[in-house]
């Protein structure tokens, strides 16, 4: 029953994306591609104790929550917003309990450092098979969720949809809080979204020479 419910949730999520995917397909479009947890590390000795509920159910839930609560924030930045989430959904389906690290450490060790490099981000973006052929893609590649420091680290990545060239990649570390596991670890995503408008403006300023290539 649990798998059926998750499948229904995924179908609903992709259906919502499909509706918006038809909105526009131009170099000026902002294309939301999802929350990518495929390379994320979940770090801590006092959390992530129910991996069967996290993979893939919670990943679907977090993406669905973004569509409901955060996509309207993206739509405030531009009148041309589409979604193309199947690729990230497929990547998240391959995520597993092997990404959980049951250990604690200092902020320098577990928050400030990242196991992902620029070449890794570029490879992740390059692997996406998207329905859109034009536009500026936006994906949140989740780096790590660290319980002891109550912090989520996320790469906010803008890329040219046609070439998959990364236009801007910025790692942000945000505080986790809230009631319940879902809301607690979704908070860093919400905080990261607040920084997107300034990043998007910087990308758009270079759009005539980058996104159109």
ChimeraX commands (.cxc) that place a marker at each C-alpha (Angstrom):
marker #1 position 0.00,0.00,0.00 radius 0.5
marker #1 position 2.85,2.39,0.87 radius 0.5
marker #1 position 4.46,1.88,-2.54 radius 0.5
marker #1 position 1.12,2.47,-4.25 radius 0.5
marker #1 position 0.62,5.74,-2.38 radius 0.5
marker #1 position 4.14,6.89,-3.29 radius 0.5
marker #1 position 3.54,5.98,-6.91 radius 0.5
marker #1 position 0.31,7.98,-6.91 radius 0.5
marker #1 position 2.13,10.93,-5.33 radius 0.5
marker #1 position 4.85,10.79,-7.98 radius 0.5
marker #1 position 2.32,10.61,-10.80 radius 0.5
marker #1 position 0.52,13.62,-9.35 radius 0.5
marker #1 position 3.78,15.52,-9.00 radius 0.5
marker #1 position 4.84,14.81,-12.58 radius 0.5
marker #1 position 1.36,15.60,-13.87 radius 0.5
marker #1 position 1.56,19.01,-12.23 radius 0.5
marker #1 position 4.95,19.50,-13.85 radius 0.5
marker #1 position 3.61,18.44,-17.21 radius 0.5
marker #1 position 0.92,21.12,-17.07 radius 0.5
marker #1 position 3.50,23.82,-16.42 radius 0.5
marker #1 position 5.88,22.27,-18.94 radius 0.5
marker #1 position 3.46,23.35,-21.64 radius 0.5
marker #1 position 3.51,26.98,-20.51 radius 0.5
marker #1 position 6.52,28.03,-22.56 radius 0.5
marker #1 position 9.72,26.83,-24.19 radius 0.5
marker #1 position 12.00,29.76,-24.91 radius 0.5
marker #1 position 15.49,30.99,-23.90 radius 0.5
marker #1 position 13.84,33.32,-21.38 radius 0.5
marker #1 position 11.94,30.59,-19.55 radius 0.5
marker #1 position 12.89,29.54,-16.02 radius 0.5
marker #1 position 12.61,25.75,-15.80 radius 0.5
marker #1 position 12.36,24.21,-12.33 radius 0.5
marker #1 position 13.89,20.72,-12.36 radius 0.5
marker #1 position 13.47,19.67,-8.74 radius 0.5
marker #1 position 15.25,18.82,-5.51 radius 0.5
marker #1 position 17.99,16.33,-6.36 radius 0.5
marker #1 position 18.90,14.05,-3.41 radius 0.5
marker #1 position 20.74,11.47,-5.52 radius 0.5
marker #1 position 24.18,12.42,-4.11 radius 0.5
marker #1 position 23.08,13.76,-0.71 radius 0.5
marker #1 position 24.62,12.59,2.56 radius 0.5
marker #1 position 22.35,12.32,5.59 radius 0.5
marker #1 position 24.64,12.69,8.57 radius 0.5
marker #1 position 23.88,12.06,12.24 radius 0.5
marker #1 position 23.56,9.52,15.04 radius 0.5
marker #1 position 20.18,10.72,16.29 radius 0.5
marker #1 position 18.19,11.09,13.07 radius 0.5
marker #1 position 17.53,9.30,9.77 radius 0.5
marker #1 position 16.55,6.19,11.73 radius 0.5
marker #1 position 13.82,5.09,9.32 radius 0.5
marker #1 position 15.48,4.90,5.91 radius 0.5
marker #1 position 12.58,2.94,4.42 radius 0.5
marker #1 position 10.40,6.00,4.94 radius 0.5
marker #1 position 12.99,8.40,3.51 radius 0.5
marker #1 position 13.86,6.54,0.31 radius 0.5
marker #1 position 12.01,7.32,-1.86 radius 0.5
marker #1 position 8.85,8.47,-0.05 radius 0.5
marker #1 position 10.23,11.54,1.72 radius 0.5
marker #1 position 12.13,12.64,-1.38 radius 0.5
marker #1 position 8.83,12.63,-3.28 radius 0.5
marker #1 position 7.14,14.47,-0.39 radius 0.5
marker #1 position 9.79,17.21,-0.30 radius 0.5
marker #1 position 9.51,17.74,-4.04 radius 0.5
marker #1 position 5.75,17.88,-3.78 radius 0.5
marker #1 position 5.99,20.41,-0.96 radius 0.5
marker #1 position 8.23,22.57,-3.11 radius 0.5
marker #1 position 5.68,22.56,-5.91 radius 0.5
marker #1 position 2.97,23.61,-3.48 radius 0.5
marker #1 position 4.79,26.20,-1.38 radius 0.5
marker #1 position 7.92,27.35,-3.21 radius 0.5
marker #1 position 7.09,27.30,-6.92 radius 0.5
marker #1 position 4.84,30.36,-6.43 radius 0.5
marker #1 position 7.94,32.16,-5.13 radius 0.5
marker #1 position 9.74,31.38,-8.39 radius 0.5
marker #1 position 6.73,32.59,-10.35 radius 0.5
marker #1 position 7.09,35.97,-8.65 radius 0.5
marker #1 position 10.47,36.41,-10.33 radius 0.5
marker #1 position 9.32,35.89,-13.90 radius 0.5
marker #1 position 6.12,35.40,-15.85 radius 0.5
marker #1 position 7.58,32.46,-17.75 radius 0.5
marker #1 position 8.07,29.45,-15.47 radius 0.5
marker #1 position 7.95,25.81,-16.48 radius 0.5
marker #1 position 8.78,22.53,-14.73 radius 0.5
marker #1 position 10.67,19.48,-15.94 radius 0.5
marker #1 position 11.10,17.13,-12.99 radius 0.5
marker #1 position 11.12,13.61,-14.40 radius 0.5
marker #1 position 14.92,13.44,-14.63 radius 0.5
marker #1 position 15.45,14.43,-11.00 radius 0.5
marker #1 position 12.66,12.08,-9.96 radius 0.5
marker #1 position 14.43,9.21,-11.71 radius 0.5
marker #1 position 17.71,10.14,-10.02 radius 0.5
marker #1 position 16.04,10.28,-6.61 radius 0.5
marker #1 position 14.56,6.82,-7.16 radius 0.5
marker #1 position 18.11,5.47,-7.08 radius 0.5
marker #1 position 18.95,7.12,-3.74 radius 0.5
marker #1 position 19.26,4.68,-0.83 radius 0.5
marker #1 position 20.09,4.15,2.83 radius 0.5
marker #1 position 23.77,3.85,1.82 radius 0.5
marker #1 position 23.79,7.67,1.80 radius 0.5
marker #1 position 23.19,7.77,5.57 radius 0.5
marker #1 position 26.29,8.33,7.71 radius 0.5
marker #1 position 25.68,7.50,11.36 radius 0.5
marker #1 position 28.36,9.69,12.83 radius 0.5
marker #1 position 28.73,13.20,14.17 radius 0.5
marker #1 position 31.55,15.68,13.84 radius 0.5
marker #1 position 32.52,19.33,13.93 radius 0.5
marker #1 position 30.95,21.98,11.75 radius 0.5
marker #1 position 34.18,22.21,9.80 radius 0.5
marker #1 position 34.09,18.48,9.07 radius 0.5
marker #1 position 30.40,17.96,8.37 radius 0.5
marker #1 position 29.01,21.32,7.19 radius 0.5
marker #1 position 31.80,23.45,5.77 radius 0.5
marker #1 position 33.31,20.64,3.73 radius 0.5
marker #1 position 31.54,19.11,0.74 radius 0.5
marker #1 position 31.98,15.77,-0.99 radius 0.5
marker #1 position 30.72,17.33,-4.24 radius 0.5
marker #1 position 33.01,19.28,-6.57 radius 0.5
marker #1 position 32.22,21.57,-9.51 radius 0.5
marker #1 position 32.85,18.71,-11.92 radius 0.5
marker #1 position 30.33,16.56,-10.01 radius 0.5
marker #1 position 27.65,19.24,-10.31 radius 0.5
marker #1 position 28.38,19.61,-14.01 radius 0.5
marker #1 position 28.13,15.82,-14.46 radius 0.5
marker #1 position 24.81,15.68,-12.60 radius 0.5
marker #1 position 23.30,18.44,-14.74 radius 0.5
marker #1 position 24.67,16.88,-17.93 radius 0.5
marker #1 position 22.93,13.60,-17.11 radius 0.5
marker #1 position 19.43,15.10,-17.00 radius 0.5
marker #1 position 17.13,14.09,-19.84 radius 0.5
marker #1 position 14.68,16.97,-20.14 radius 0.5
marker #1 position 11.59,17.56,-22.24 radius 0.5
marker #1 position 12.38,21.24,-22.58 radius 0.5
marker #1 position 14.93,22.25,-25.19 radius 0.5
marker #1 position 15.41,25.90,-24.22 radius 0.5
marker #1 position 15.44,28.04,-21.11 radius 0.5
marker #1 position 17.37,28.56,-17.90 radius 0.5
marker #1 position 17.20,25.45,-15.76 radius 0.5
marker #1 position 17.17,25.61,-11.96 radius 0.5
marker #1 position 17.86,22.62,-9.71 radius 0.5
marker #1 position 18.69,22.29,-6.04 radius 0.5
marker #1 position 21.34,19.59,-5.66 radius 0.5
marker #1 position 21.20,18.64,-2.00 radius 0.5
marker #1 position 24.72,18.16,-0.63 radius 0.5
marker #1 position 24.11,17.08,2.96 radius 0.5
marker #1 position 21.69,17.17,5.87 radius 0.5
marker #1 position 23.61,17.37,9.15 radius 0.5
marker #1 position 21.68,16.68,12.33 radius 0.5
marker #1 position 24.18,17.74,15.01 radius 0.5
marker #1 position 24.60,21.20,13.48 radius 0.5
marker #1 position 20.91,21.28,12.41 radius 0.5
marker #1 position 21.96,22.37,8.93 radius 0.5
marker #1 position 21.09,21.56,5.35 radius 0.5
marker #1 position 23.66,22.28,2.61 radius 0.5
marker #1 position 22.38,22.79,-0.92 radius 0.5
marker #1 position 23.90,23.68,-4.27 radius 0.5
marker #1 position 21.65,26.17,-6.07 radius 0.5
marker #1 position 22.39,25.51,-9.72 radius 0.5
marker #1 position 21.32,27.49,-12.79 radius 0.5
marker #1 position 22.12,26.00,-16.19 radius 0.5
marker #1 position 21.42,26.47,-19.85 radius 0.5
marker #1 position 18.83,23.85,-20.81 radius 0.5
marker #1 position 19.94,23.52,-24.43 radius 0.5
marker #1 position 23.64,22.91,-23.72 radius 0.5
marker #1 position 23.46,21.81,-20.03 radius 0.5
marker #1 position 26.21,24.35,-19.33 radius 0.5
marker #1 position 26.22,25.43,-15.68 radius 0.5
marker #1 position 25.67,29.19,-15.56 radius 0.5
marker #1 position 25.84,29.64,-11.81 radius 0.5
marker #1 position 26.41,27.28,-8.89 radius 0.5
marker #1 position 26.36,28.47,-5.29 radius 0.5
marker #1 position 26.47,26.33,-2.15 radius 0.5
marker #1 position 24.29,27.57,0.70 radius 0.5
marker #1 position 24.04,26.26,4.26 radius 0.5
marker #1 position 20.73,26.89,6.01 radius 0.5
marker #1 position 19.25,26.17,9.42 radius 0.5
marker #1 position 16.87,23.23,9.81 radius 0.5
marker #1 position 13.89,23.58,12.15 radius 0.5
marker #1 position 10.19,22.88,12.34 radius 0.5
marker #1 position 7.70,20.31,13.61 radius 0.5
marker #1 position 8.12,16.82,12.23 radius 0.5
marker #1 position 10.83,15.23,10.07 radius 0.5
marker #1 position 9.39,16.47,6.76 radius 0.5
marker #1 position 9.09,20.12,7.79 radius 0.5
marker #1 position 12.35,20.12,9.76 radius 0.5
marker #1 position 14.47,19.13,6.77 radius 0.5
marker #1 position 12.43,21.13,4.27 radius 0.5
marker #1 position 13.24,24.38,6.08 radius 0.5
marker #1 position 16.75,24.69,4.56 radius 0.5
marker #1 position 15.12,24.49,1.12 radius 0.5
marker #1 position 12.71,27.30,2.00 radius 0.5
marker #1 position 15.56,29.45,3.27 radius 0.5
marker #1 position 17.62,28.75,0.15 radius 0.5
marker #1 position 14.75,29.90,-2.06 radius 0.5
marker #1 position 15.02,33.36,-0.48 radius 0.5
marker #1 position 18.45,33.73,-2.08 radius 0.5
marker #1 position 17.34,32.65,-5.54 radius 0.5
marker #1 position 16.05,36.04,-6.83 radius 0.5
marker #1 position 19.46,37.72,-6.50 radius 0.5
marker #1 position 21.18,34.76,-8.14 radius 0.5
marker #1 position 18.61,34.68,-10.93 radius 0.5
marker #1 position 19.13,38.39,-11.60 radius 0.5
marker #1 position 22.86,37.79,-11.96 radius 0.5
marker #1 position 22.24,34.93,-14.39 radius 0.5
marker #1 position 19.74,36.95,-16.42 radius 0.5
marker #1 position 22.23,39.81,-16.69 radius 0.5
marker #1 position 24.52,37.43,-18.60 radius 0.5
marker #1 position 21.70,35.61,-20.42 radius 0.5
marker #1 position 22.25,37.23,-23.85 radius 0.5
marker #1 position 25.76,35.75,-24.01 radius 0.5
marker #1 position 25.21,32.47,-22.14 radius 0.5
marker #1 position 21.71,31.02,-22.14 radius 0.5
marker #1 position 21.32,31.49,-25.88 radius 0.5
marker #1 position 24.48,29.56,-26.78 radius 0.5
marker link #1:1,2 radius 0.2
marker link #1:2,3 radius 0.2
marker link #1:3,4 radius 0.2
marker link #1:4,5 radius 0.2
marker link #1:5,6 radius 0.2
marker link #1:6,7 radius 0.2
marker link #1:7,8 radius 0.2
marker link #1:8,9 radius 0.2
marker link #1:9,10 radius 0.2
marker link #1:10,11 radius 0.2
marker link #1:11,12 radius 0.2
marker link #1:12,13 radius 0.2
marker link #1:13,14 radius 0.2
marker link #1:14,15 radius 0.2
marker link #1:15,16 radius 0.2
marker link #1:16,17 radius 0.2
marker link #1:17,18 radius 0.2
marker link #1:18,19 radius 0.2
marker link #1:19,20 radius 0.2
marker link #1:20,21 radius 0.2
marker link #1:21,22 radius 0.2
marker link #1:22,23 radius 0.2
marker link #1:23,24 radius 0.2
marker link #1:24,25 radius 0.2
marker link #1:25,26 radius 0.2
marker link #1:26,27 radius 0.2
marker link #1:27,28 radius 0.2
marker link #1:28,29 radius 0.2
marker link #1:29,30 radius 0.2
marker link #1:30,31 radius 0.2
marker link #1:31,32 radius 0.2
marker link #1:32,33 radius 0.2
marker link #1:33,34 radius 0.2
marker link #1:34,35 radius 0.2
marker link #1:35,36 radius 0.2
marker link #1:36,37 radius 0.2
marker link #1:37,38 radius 0.2
marker link #1:38,39 radius 0.2
marker link #1:39,40 radius 0.2
marker link #1:40,41 radius 0.2
marker link #1:41,42 radius 0.2
marker link #1:42,43 radius 0.2
marker link #1:43,44 radius 0.2
marker link #1:44,45 radius 0.2
marker link #1:45,46 radius 0.2
marker link #1:46,47 radius 0.2
marker link #1:47,48 radius 0.2
marker link #1:48,49 radius 0.2
marker link #1:49,50 radius 0.2
marker link #1:50,51 radius 0.2
marker link #1:51,52 radius 0.2
marker link #1:52,53 radius 0.2
marker link #1:53,54 radius 0.2
marker link #1:54,55 radius 0.2
marker link #1:55,56 radius 0.2
marker link #1:56,57 radius 0.2
marker link #1:57,58 radius 0.2
marker link #1:58,59 radius 0.2
marker link #1:59,60 radius 0.2
marker link #1:60,61 radius 0.2
marker link #1:61,62 radius 0.2
marker link #1:62,63 radius 0.2
marker link #1:63,64 radius 0.2
marker link #1:64,65 radius 0.2
marker link #1:65,66 radius 0.2
marker link #1:66,67 radius 0.2
marker link #1:67,68 radius 0.2
marker link #1:68,69 radius 0.2
marker link #1:69,70 radius 0.2
marker link #1:70,71 radius 0.2
marker link #1:71,72 radius 0.2
marker link #1:72,73 radius 0.2
marker link #1:73,74 radius 0.2
marker link #1:74,75 radius 0.2
marker link #1:75,76 radius 0.2
marker link #1:76,77 radius 0.2
marker link #1:77,78 radius 0.2
marker link #1:78,79 radius 0.2
marker link #1:79,80 radius 0.2
marker link #1:80,81 radius 0.2
marker link #1:81,82 radius 0.2
marker link #1:82,83 radius 0.2
marker link #1:83,84 radius 0.2
marker link #1:84,85 radius 0.2
marker link #1:85,86 radius 0.2
marker link #1:86,87 radius 0.2
marker link #1:87,88 radius 0.2
marker link #1:88,89 radius 0.2
marker link #1:89,90 radius 0.2
marker link #1:90,91 radius 0.2
marker link #1:91,92 radius 0.2
marker link #1:92,93 radius 0.2
marker link #1:93,94 radius 0.2
marker link #1:94,95 radius 0.2
marker link #1:95,96 radius 0.2
marker link #1:96,97 radius 0.2
marker link #1:97,98 radius 0.2
marker link #1:98,99 radius 0.2
marker link #1:99,100 radius 0.2
marker link #1:100,101 radius 0.2
marker link #1:101,102 radius 0.2
marker link #1:102,103 radius 0.2
marker link #1:103,104 radius 0.2
marker link #1:104,105 radius 0.2
marker link #1:105,106 radius 0.2
marker link #1:106,107 radius 0.2
marker link #1:107,108 radius 0.2
marker link #1:108,109 radius 0.2
marker link #1:109,110 radius 0.2
marker link #1:110,111 radius 0.2
marker link #1:111,112 radius 0.2
marker link #1:112,113 radius 0.2
marker link #1:113,114 radius 0.2
marker link #1:114,115 radius 0.2
marker link #1:115,116 radius 0.2
marker link #1:116,117 radius 0.2
marker link #1:117,118 radius 0.2
marker link #1:118,119 radius 0.2
marker link #1:119,120 radius 0.2
marker link #1:120,121 radius 0.2
marker link #1:121,122 radius 0.2
marker link #1:122,123 radius 0.2
marker link #1:123,124 radius 0.2
marker link #1:124,125 radius 0.2
marker link #1:125,126 radius 0.2
marker link #1:126,127 radius 0.2
marker link #1:127,128 radius 0.2
marker link #1:128,129 radius 0.2
marker link #1:129,130 radius 0.2
marker link #1:130,131 radius 0.2
marker link #1:131,132 radius 0.2
marker link #1:132,133 radius 0.2
marker link #1:133,134 radius 0.2
marker link #1:134,135 radius 0.2
marker link #1:135,136 radius 0.2
marker link #1:136,137 radius 0.2
marker link #1:137,138 radius 0.2
marker link #1:138,139 radius 0.2
marker link #1:139,140 radius 0.2
marker link #1:140,141 radius 0.2
marker link #1:141,142 radius 0.2
marker link #1:142,143 radius 0.2
marker link #1:143,144 radius 0.2
marker link #1:144,145 radius 0.2
marker link #1:145,146 radius 0.2
marker link #1:146,147 radius 0.2
marker link #1:147,148 radius 0.2
marker link #1:148,149 radius 0.2
marker link #1:149,150 radius 0.2
marker link #1:150,151 radius 0.2
marker link #1:151,152 radius 0.2
marker link #1:152,153 radius 0.2
marker link #1:153,154 radius 0.2
marker link #1:154,155 radius 0.2
marker link #1:155,156 radius 0.2
marker link #1:156,157 radius 0.2
marker link #1:157,158 radius 0.2
marker link #1:158,159 radius 0.2
marker link #1:159,160 radius 0.2
marker link #1:160,161 radius 0.2
marker link #1:161,162 radius 0.2
marker link #1:162,163 radius 0.2
marker link #1:163,164 radius 0.2
marker link #1:164,165 radius 0.2
marker link #1:165,166 radius 0.2
marker link #1:166,167 radius 0.2
marker link #1:167,168 radius 0.2
marker link #1:168,169 radius 0.2
marker link #1:169,170 radius 0.2
marker link #1:170,171 radius 0.2
marker link #1:171,172 radius 0.2
marker link #1:172,173 radius 0.2
marker link #1:173,174 radius 0.2
marker link #1:174,175 radius 0.2
marker link #1:175,176 radius 0.2
marker link #1:176,177 radius 0.2
marker link #1:177,178 radius 0.2
marker link #1:178,179 radius 0.2
marker link #1:179,180 radius 0.2
marker link #1:180,181 radius 0.2
marker link #1:181,182 radius 0.2
marker link #1:182,183 radius 0.2
marker link #1:183,184 radius 0.2
marker link #1:184,185 radius 0.2
marker link #1:185,186 radius 0.2
marker link #1:186,187 radius 0.2
marker link #1:187,188 radius 0.2
marker link #1:188,189 radius 0.2
marker link #1:189,190 radius 0.2
marker link #1:190,191 radius 0.2
marker link #1:191,192 radius 0.2
marker link #1:192,193 radius 0.2
marker link #1:193,194 radius 0.2
marker link #1:194,195 radius 0.2
marker link #1:195,196 radius 0.2
marker link #1:196,197 radius 0.2
marker link #1:197,198 radius 0.2
marker link #1:198,199 radius 0.2
marker link #1:199,200 radius 0.2
marker link #1:200,201 radius 0.2
marker link #1:201,202 radius 0.2
marker link #1:202,203 radius 0.2
marker link #1:203,204 radius 0.2
marker link #1:204,205 radius 0.2
marker link #1:205,206 radius 0.2
marker link #1:206,207 radius 0.2
marker link #1:207,208 radius 0.2
marker link #1:208,209 radius 0.2
marker link #1:209,210 radius 0.2
marker link #1:210,211 radius 0.2
marker link #1:211,212 radius 0.2
marker link #1:212,213 radius 0.2
view
